[in-house]
Every structure is written in C-alpha cells, then in structure tokens.
C-alpha cells in the first residue's frame, strides 16, 4: 500500500512539472578543420585564408572566426476591448382555448384567492464590458566571437559560438548560433546579429544567484495544482 502511494505521488509530481524550454548544449562546440597540406622543400606553405594573393581576409572557411555584435531589442503591446449588451421582453396571453373558460375551472388557484390565468411575462437584460492590455519588452547587448562550423551548398555560413564567465563561483554564459551570408560580414569580420538567419541566442547562468531567482520545487507543484 505504501509503495502504491509513493508511486502515485511521484507520478503526480511528474505530471505537475511544466515543460521547460530546451536549452542549447553548453558543451564546447567542436569544429573539424582539415589540416593544410605542407609543400615539402618549399618556403611557400600553401594557400590558406590568411595568405591568399587575390582575396581579402574575410571569414569564409570552416574554422574561421566571425565576431557577432548582439543587439536585440523587442517590444510588444496588445490591447483588446469588448462591450456587449442584450435586452429582451416577452408577454404571452391565451384568450381562447377549445371554448373552455380561461381559468379551467380553477377559481382559487393554489389557494391564492385568484383564478388561474394562463399568461406568461418575462424580461432579460445582460451587459458585458471587458478590456485587457499586455506589454512585453526585452533587450540584450553583447559581443561574442563565433566560428564557422559549416559552409552550406549555397555559400551561406553556419556560425556557432559560446562565451563563459565565472565570477565568485557564479557562471554566466552566452551561446549563439545562426546562418549568415558572406557578404554581410565586413572587412573586420564583424557581423550584426540582426543579419543572422535562424538565430538562437541563449544568455543564462548557474550558481547561487540563478538558484534564488526561481521558486522551490514544492512551490512549483502547488502553483500547478492549486485551484484558487
């Protein structure tokens, strides 16, 4: 019996858990870069992205570094107003019914001293007014260096990067991934985040401060099951 109660409690707690946002893997992002073949017996090491004679130094190959300037600002406002009204009245009276008297012989209906009268009267009034406003805004500014992890068949570049900072045992990290066009990268290999396609930016942390910003597990369970 105790085991069944324990299993039920575990299943109940698991059902109350809200699905969280799947976070990006914080592990180091691997990048496989083929080794540059060395020409034996020659002082020329071979053409690379840094010594090409007729090309600039813009990042274009797997493993090259692109600095992304993150400047994201969002703002949304939504307002709604609803107003409804309805009014109706009905009066129904029977003047004749198969030639019978209208009181159907009930001269003292329900001992009220009044004869039965087949009449119906009703009225209905309803009013509803509702309004709502929601506002949300966010802003994130950062600079993070990413690496080209893949060159797509159409020439676009897949960028991935991360930055970790630990201060007083509090870890802060920012992870970025997205797809960029080579022509959007300037001569200093800097790219604004607004030009990234399929951009995904995660800025979070781990530590005592991060733990204190979320309620305890029992509070989260009660918030999901409390009906009032």
N, C-alpha and C positions, 0 to 999 in steps of 0.2 A: 504493500500500500504506500509506504513512504517513497519507494523507488518510483512508483507511478506519479505521485505528487511532484517529485523532483523533476522528472522528465517533462511533465506538463508545465511546470514553472519555467524550465529552460526554453521550451518551445514558445511559451507565451512571451518571454523576454525577447527572444529572437524575432518574433513576429512584430513586436513593437519597435524594433530598430528601424529607423528611417534609412532608405538607401542613400549612401553618400556619393559625392562626386568622385569619379575615378581619377586619381591623381597621376601625374606623369611620373614615370620611374625616375627616382633621384640618383640612380647609379650613374657612374661615369659613362658618357656616350662614346662607344667605340667607333673609330674611324679607320677603315682599312685603306692604306695607301700603298700602291705598288712601289717597289724600290726602283730608283733611277739607274739604268744600266751605265756602268762606268767604261769609258773607252780606254782600253789598255794601251799604254805607251803614248798617251796624248795629254797635253795640258788642258785640253777642252773637255770638261766633264760631261758634255751633252746638254741638249736644250732642256731647260726647265722653265717654270713660270716666272723665275727671277732673272734669267739671263737671256730671254728671247730677244733677238736683234730687232724685230719689227713689231713688237707688241708691248703694250703697257703692263703695269704690274697689278692690274685689277684681278681680283679673285675670280677664278673660273674653273678651277680643277678641284677634284676631291681632296680634302685636307687643307685647302686654303682658308684663311681666316677672314671673316666679314664682321665688322663692328656694327651692331644694330642699336640705334637710338630709340629706345622705347618711350613713346609719348602718347599715352592712351587716355582719353577723356570721354566719358559717356554721361549723358543726361537725358532723362525721360520723364515726361509729365502726362498724366492721363486723368481726365475729368469726365464724369458722367452725371446727368441729372434726369430724373424720371418723375413725372407727375401724371396721375390718372384720377378720374372721377366718374362715378356712375350713380344714377338715381332712377328709380322706377316705382310706380304705384299701380295697384290693381284693385278693381271693385267688381265683384260678381254677385248678381242677384237673380233669383229664379222667380218669375212672375206666374208661370203656369207649369203644372206637372201632371199630365194624364187626367186633367179635370178634377184632381183631388185638392182639398184645401192645403194652403202652403204650410200650415203648421202640422200637417199629417196627423191631426187629432191630438197632438201633444200641446195642450194649452198651458201646462205648468212644466216646462222643460227643466229637468234636473232640479226640481223644487226651488227654482229661482223666481217664481211668480210671473214669469214671462213665457209666452208661447214660443214654440220652436220657429226660427226664422232662417231659411236656407240662404244666407248671404255670407260672402267672403270678402274681406278687405285686407290688403297688405301693402306695405311700402318698404323700400330698400334704398339705403344710401351708403355709398362707400367712397372714401378718398384715400389716396396714397401719394406720398411725396418722399422721394429718396434722392440722395446725392452722394457722390464719392469722389475722392481725389487721391491719387497715388503719385509719389515722386521718388526718383532714384537717381543717384549720380555717383560717379567714381572717377578716380584719376590715378595714374601710375606713370612715373617717370624713372627711367634707369638707362644705363649703358651696359651692354653685355656683348662680349665677343663670341661669335659662333663659328662653327666650321662647316664647310660644305661636305655633306655626307653622301650626296648622290647627284649626278647630273642626268636629268630626265631626257628622253629622246628629243623633245622639242627645244632643248637647250636651257630650260629653267633649272634653277639650283635649289636643292633641298638643304635648308640650314637647320642646325641643331646646336644648342649651347647651354651652358649652365654656369652659375657663379655661386659659390658658398662663402659665407662669412660667419665666423664664430666669435662672439664677444661675451665674456663672462658666462661660459657654458650655454649660451643661447645661440642656436644655429638659425641663420636666415639664409634662404636660398631662392634663386630665381632661375627658372628653366624656360627656355624659349625654343620653339620650332615653327617652321613655316617654309613657304616656297617663294622664291624671289626670281625676278627677271634679271639677267646680267646687265642690261642697260640701265637699270635703276640703281646700280651700285656706282658711286662716284669714284674719282681717281684716288681717293684716300681710303677706299674700301669701307665706306660708311654708308649705311642704308637706314632710312627712317622706317619704323615699324608699321606705319600706315600703308606702305607699299608691299607688305607681306601678304601673300595669299594663304588661306588655311592656317592663319597664325594661331598659335596656342601659347599663352603666357601664364605661368604659374609663379606666384610670389607668396611664400609661406615660410613657416619656421617650426622649430622644435625646441622644447625647453620648458622651463617653469612658467614663463610669461604666456607661451602658447597654451599650456595646460589650463592656466587660470582663466583664459578667455572663453572656455566652453564649460557648460554646466556638467555636473556629475552624471554618472550612468543612471542612478536611481531617479534623478530629476527628469532625465530624458524619457525614461519609461513612463513616469507619471504624466508627463505632458502629452504623451500619445494616447493614454487610456482614460485620462480624467475627462468626464463628460460635461463638466460645467466650466 
